[in-house]
């Protein structure tokens, strides 16, 4: 792995998740389920060798930004990481389901 490598966050709707890709390897992901008016985030994973690098935070921010941009859904954070991330970033609280 090159020290110049950047993590890319890629939406994979066919897999119902956003993936963190480093070089050509998936090193993390945030899974979701969609229903009428709701995006339920169910699970966030970062491979142990890549923990502590802010990858989960990048996944959360990118996924939530894309939900906001799409504009037709609220968020249900079943995943404890996504819920905690929103708690620490109150400017995303408007995305939460009522």
DOPAKOL-214104 format. One record per residue (C-alpha): x, y, z. Coordinates in steps of 0.001 Angstrom, whole numbers, plus 500000, padded with zeros to 6 digits. Layout:
% DOPAKOL-214104
XYZ...
END
This chain:
% DOPAKOL-214104
500000500000500000501371503376498986501579506154501558500092508444498892496898506373498669493619508121499311490441506462500498487574506874498043483972506541499193481872504838496526478098504354496592477172500798495644473358500769495490473442497204494141474982496172497492472976498655499605476083500295500976478752502926500647482235501450500418485598502840501450488098501841498772491853502139499194493838501310496085491570498504494800490576497056498178487328497612500085488499498532503588485144499521505061481465500016504354478230501507505687475164499378504928471632500678504589468091499683503721465642501926501862461912502234502328459372504934501581460878508130502852463514506430504998467169505352504799467960502971507650471681502629508365472201499144509757475926498493510022479276500234509608482506498246509378486152499198508925488748496448508535490857496258511724494101497109509909492546500448508834490834501503512067491766504849513572492240506581510215488870508368510052487469506013507441484184505379509269483724509132509634484287509592505890481708506888505212479158508530507520479659512043506150479524510982502508476479508746502953474549511360504928475505514120502500474183512022499631470927511272501484470545515009502101471311515865498474468825513276497184466267515007499383463408512513499668464389510473502756464989510858506454467562508764508309467074506021510889470493505250512427470137501680513740473920501447513454475484502763516666478380504361514780476106506423512515473925507408515496476977508541517473478397510374514476475182512369514075475228513141517834478722514621517376477714516525514225474408518219515149474217519918511740473068516483510486470297516084513092467731517496510646468092514268508662466771512137511522463297510701511279460795512335513628
END
